[in-house]
Amino acid sequence: MVYYNIFNKKEIMGAEIHRIINTIMVVLSLGASMALLYFLFTFWKTIIKPEKTNHRWHDKYSVKEDSIYNLVVQKILCQLKKELNATKIILGRFHNGGNYVNGLPMKKFSLTHETAGGTETPMMDKGIAVLNSKYSEAFAQLATIEEYCIADIEDCTDDNFKRDMKVYGFKAAYLFLIRQFNGKEDGFVGVYFNRTTVVDKEHRHMVIEQIPRIMGLLNMEKEQLKEL
């Protein structure tokens, strides 16, 4: 009887081990199946049926697929930087940032394009949904004569604008107003230098000449995004 019990226990133990092995094999099989399904789903999603994406340029310098219109705008800014021997050129767009308690709109601007280099950190990092009132004096002059020219930082009377110039190490700055074709103010092109610089009329006109082209490209991009 003792020998029978020992044999029976071994038989039970063998059956238990066999059951555990079968369970492990089933789990591994399921895992392999799930991995295969995930691979097939990823392949279908990215290769066979690519998704439509919102081609925007704006994400703290991460490289993204971009619309051809945005790339041409960037190319124009880079060319102007070269022609003017500037440190940095930016493009800002005006937009509504919500409403105050009294119902009046919060007028804001955001930087949408920026040439590479020239500053320790990208200006676009902090140039998102900024109240226009921050640069009230600079924008008032920009709206009036369509330019705001600071050949020497010491001549800047807009305290906030001057402070931000110092933050980025600029000694001179020129803003040029961008208007929609219906006359509505849309934004500005900003040209910055790390040295005191007088930009003559000829070179200022070089920037002004490109503004209608930039505006046209931005409008075409807007129409393209509506179709996505």
Wavefront OBJ file of the C-alpha trace (Angstrom):
o trace
v 0.000 0.000 0.000
v 2.861 2.363 0.723
v 4.404 1.702 -2.680
v 1.044 2.396 -4.323
v 0.743 5.800 -2.561
v 4.248 6.828 -3.642
v 3.506 5.804 -7.222
v 0.170 7.656 -7.115
v 1.826 10.850 -5.827
v 4.410 10.725 -8.609
v 1.627 10.248 -11.116
v -0.259 13.263 -9.739
v 2.904 15.372 -9.721
v 3.621 14.422 -13.343
v 0.114 15.372 -14.366
v 0.432 18.718 -12.564
v 3.743 19.504 -14.303
v 2.202 18.542 -17.629
v -0.730 20.886 -16.938
v 1.618 23.771 -16.059
v 3.652 23.204 -19.239
v 0.477 23.209 -21.306
v -0.625 26.449 -19.656
v 2.742 28.093 -20.401
v 2.566 26.957 -24.029
v -0.933 28.402 -24.366
v 0.192 31.742 -22.884
v 3.232 31.883 -25.173
v 1.049 31.021 -28.139
v -1.407 33.790 -27.268
v 1.479 36.234 -26.774
v 2.909 35.390 -30.173
v -0.531 35.783 -31.750
v -1.038 39.177 -30.112
v 2.412 40.327 -31.276
v 1.607 39.201 -34.809
v -1.760 40.993 -34.751
v -0.095 44.182 -33.455
v 2.525 44.031 -36.226
v -0.134 43.519 -38.910
v -2.255 46.383 -37.521
v 0.754 48.746 -37.422
v 1.755 47.755 -40.947
v -1.779 48.381 -42.218
v -2.083 51.698 -40.411
v 1.244 53.205 -41.482
v 1.912 51.629 -44.864
v -1.280 50.344 -46.452
v -3.646 53.037 -45.197
v -1.741 56.167 -44.047
v -3.774 58.674 -42.075
v -4.389 62.257 -43.100
v -2.357 64.571 -40.920
v -2.607 68.227 -40.094
v 0.605 69.515 -41.657
v 1.645 72.264 -39.268
v 5.075 73.644 -38.680
v 4.824 74.560 -35.011
v 6.213 72.296 -32.317
v 9.322 73.451 -30.515
v 11.534 72.503 -33.419
v 10.451 68.915 -33.788
v 10.694 67.973 -37.468
v 7.256 67.300 -38.937
v 5.833 66.686 -42.372
v 4.915 70.139 -43.648
v 2.833 71.697 -46.396
v 4.700 72.964 -49.439
v 3.352 76.466 -48.756
v 4.830 76.546 -45.264
v 8.173 75.344 -46.566
v 8.253 78.107 -49.173
v 7.478 80.710 -46.475
v 10.359 79.343 -44.415
v 12.625 79.510 -47.457
v 11.690 83.173 -48.035
v 12.565 84.044 -44.428
v 15.897 82.232 -44.691
v 16.713 84.075 -47.911
v 15.862 87.433 -46.312
v 18.082 86.559 -43.359
v 20.959 85.948 -45.754
v 20.336 89.094 -47.811
v 20.078 91.348 -44.742
v 22.834 89.527 -42.818
v 20.351 89.291 -39.936
v 20.674 87.226 -36.772
v 17.080 86.025 -36.698
v 13.869 86.471 -38.702
v 10.466 85.507 -37.348
v 6.878 85.511 -38.563
v 4.083 86.369 -36.119
v 0.319 86.000 -36.692
v -2.415 87.927 -34.897
v -5.408 85.986 -33.582
v -8.256 86.168 -31.097
v -7.390 84.657 -27.730
v -10.838 84.530 -26.149
v -12.839 87.279 -24.470
v -12.561 89.398 -21.340
v -15.416 89.493 -18.803
v -16.852 92.559 -20.555
v -17.018 90.641 -23.830
v -14.143 92.427 -25.570
v -11.754 90.099 -27.455
v -8.275 89.342 -26.170
v -6.034 90.260 -29.094
v -3.000 88.004 -29.164
v -0.200 86.881 -31.450
v 1.808 83.704 -31.918
v 5.097 83.066 -33.681
v 4.599 80.517 -36.467
v 7.940 80.611 -38.294
v 11.535 81.257 -37.233
v 14.914 80.959 -38.878
v 17.421 78.675 -37.179
v 20.200 79.826 -34.861
v 21.027 83.231 -33.464
v 19.584 82.669 -29.979
v 20.275 80.237 -27.153
v 16.631 79.122 -27.161
v 14.017 79.330 -29.924
v 11.803 82.426 -29.750
v 8.820 80.291 -30.735
v 9.045 78.474 -27.389
v 7.668 81.528 -25.582
v 5.932 83.164 -28.522
v 2.574 81.405 -28.198
v -0.687 83.287 -27.521
v 1.030 86.449 -26.267
v -1.197 89.432 -25.552
v -0.685 92.237 -28.077
v -0.778 94.689 -25.193
v 2.632 93.396 -24.095
v 4.144 95.379 -26.972
v 1.513 98.113 -26.998
v 3.820 100.913 -28.127
v 5.608 98.852 -30.767
v 2.352 97.510 -32.232
v 0.706 100.938 -32.162
v 3.481 102.323 -34.364
v 3.423 99.179 -36.497
v -0.303 99.645 -37.158
v 0.162 103.338 -37.969
v 3.134 103.372 -40.348
v 3.451 99.601 -40.962
v 7.025 99.511 -39.634
v 8.696 99.573 -36.236
v 12.426 100.259 -36.532
v 14.974 100.051 -33.721
v 18.505 100.523 -35.068
v 19.938 100.704 -31.529
v 18.373 99.002 -28.526
v 19.050 102.083 -26.401
v 16.573 104.022 -28.573
v 13.724 101.558 -27.877
v 10.989 103.189 -25.775
v 8.759 100.105 -25.515
v 10.018 98.680 -22.220
v 8.706 95.128 -22.729
v 10.030 94.947 -26.267
v 13.405 96.259 -25.105
v 13.553 93.770 -22.238
v 12.864 90.832 -24.574
v 15.517 92.084 -26.993
v 18.013 91.946 -24.143
v 16.876 88.426 -23.183
v 17.742 87.153 -26.670
v 20.853 89.292 -27.077
v 19.532 91.552 -29.852
v 20.855 95.076 -30.409
v 18.547 96.068 -33.278
v 15.073 95.041 -34.453
v 12.712 95.820 -37.335
v 9.045 94.828 -37.539
v 7.057 94.939 -40.786
v 3.263 94.723 -40.791
v 1.513 91.973 -42.747
v -1.966 92.824 -44.023
v -4.516 90.548 -45.595
v -5.491 91.496 -49.131
v -8.684 93.034 -47.691
v -6.541 95.383 -45.565
v -7.003 93.553 -42.262
v -3.902 93.307 -40.051
v -2.709 89.709 -40.051
v 0.720 89.688 -38.429
v 4.297 90.835 -38.838
v 7.753 89.901 -40.007
v 10.439 90.546 -37.396
v 14.086 91.064 -38.378
v 16.627 91.006 -35.530
v 20.350 91.722 -35.283
v 22.866 91.000 -32.511
v 24.562 94.324 -33.300
v 23.345 97.884 -33.797
v 22.242 97.996 -37.418
v 20.718 100.605 -39.680
v 18.690 98.863 -42.387
v 18.445 101.260 -45.310
v 15.317 101.908 -47.350
v 16.379 99.562 -50.140
v 16.761 96.580 -47.819
v 13.581 97.393 -45.890
v 11.768 97.453 -49.223
v 13.232 93.998 -49.898
v 11.271 92.681 -46.908
v 8.117 94.625 -47.785
v 8.167 93.190 -51.330
v 7.949 89.648 -49.947
v 4.967 90.305 -47.664
v 2.235 89.863 -50.338
v 3.928 86.639 -51.429
v 4.051 85.371 -47.839
v 0.401 86.318 -47.311
v -0.622 84.493 -50.473
v 1.212 81.338 -49.392
v -0.378 81.426 -45.932
v -3.824 81.800 -47.486
v -3.201 78.844 -49.815
v -2.087 76.764 -46.833
v -5.302 77.697 -45.018
v -7.363 76.467 -47.980
v -5.342 73.257 -48.097
v -5.961 72.551 -44.409
v -9.721 72.893 -44.925
v -9.539 69.906 -47.260
v -7.771 67.628 -44.754
l 1 2 3 4 5 6 7 8 9 10 11 12 13 14 15 16 17 18 19 20 21 22 23 24 25 26 27 28 29 30 31 32 33 34 35 36 37 38 39 40 41 42 43 44 45 46 47 48 49 50 51 52 53 54 55 56 57 58 59 60 61 62 63 64 65 66 67 68 69 70 71 72 73 74 75 76 77 78 79 80 81 82 83 84 85 86 87 88 89 90 91 92 93 94 95 96 97 98 99 100 101 102 103 104 105 106 107 108 109 110 111 112 113 114 115 116 117 118 119 120 121 122 123 124 125 126 127 128 129 130 131 132 133 134 135 136 137 138 139 140 141 142 143 144 145 146 147 148 149 150 151 152 153 154 155 156 157 158 159 160 161 162 163 164 165 166 167 168 169 170 171 172 173 174 175 176 177 178 179 180 181 182 183 184 185 186 187 188 189 190 191 192 193 194 195 196 197 198 199 200 201 202 203 204 205 206 207 208 209 210 211 212 213 214 215 216 217 218 219 220 221 222 223 224 225 226 227 228
